[in-house]
Amino acid sequence: MSLTTIAPTDPAELRRAFAHFPSGLVAVAALTPDGPVGLLVSSFTSVSLSPALVSVNLAHSSTTLPRLRNQSHWGISILGDDQHHVADAFRRPGTERFADLGWSSTLDGAVHLHGATAGFTTRVDRLIPAGDHDIALLAVEDHFASPETEPLVFHRSRLRRIDREDER
C-alpha cells in the first residue's frame, strides 16, 4: 500500500483527508429573543464523565456563532438516521432553518430537535480559540436517548446510515 502525502497547508486536500473519518451530525441550538438559532457540526465529542463535559468545534466564519455566544445554554441534538431533512433545513439561511422542524426548548434556552436519537442540555463552560475555530467546552446538565433510533453518519461529505447487523 502506498500513501500519498501532500503539504498540510493545502486546505482543500486536508479537508478531503479529514472526510475519511466518519462522524455523527449534531444540531447545536439555543433560543434567542428572535427565536431559535443553530447550526450543524460533525465535531461533537464526549470529554469527561465526571464532571460531565462534551465539546463541539465552531468555525470563526460562522454567522451563527455570534448569536450562540450570547446564550448560556445550548441544546445538542444528535441526528437520527431518518433526519436527512434536518440537514437540508440547516443549509438554508439562519432565519429559515427551524421553519419546518419540530423543536422544543428548556427554561434556560437550550433547543432540542424532535426525533433526535440523543440529546444534551448544556451550559457553556468556555470557548477556547483553536486556529480558525473555537472549541466550545460544554457542561452537560441533562440528557436523553432513544435506543430504537440509529444515528445519521457524515462520511466523505455525504450523509449515510449505519447498516444494522443481524442480532442472532
Secondary structure as UniProt FT lines:
FT   TURN            8..9
FT   HELIX           11..18
FT   TURN            19..20
FT   STRAND          23..24
FT   STRAND          26..32
FT   TURN            33..34
FT   STRAND          35..41
FT   STRAND          45..49
FT   TURN            50..51
FT   STRAND          52..59
FT   TURN            60..61
FT   HELIX           65..69
FT   STRAND          73..78
FT   TURN            81..82
FT   HELIX           84..89
FT   TURN            90..91
FT   HELIX           94..96
FT   TURN            97..100
FT   STRAND          103..105
FT   TURN            107..108
FT   STRAND          110..113
FT   TURN            114..115
FT   STRAND          118..130
FT   TURN            131..132
FT   STRAND          133..145
FT   TURN            147..148
FT   STRAND          151..155
FT   TURN            156..157
FT   STRAND          158..161
//
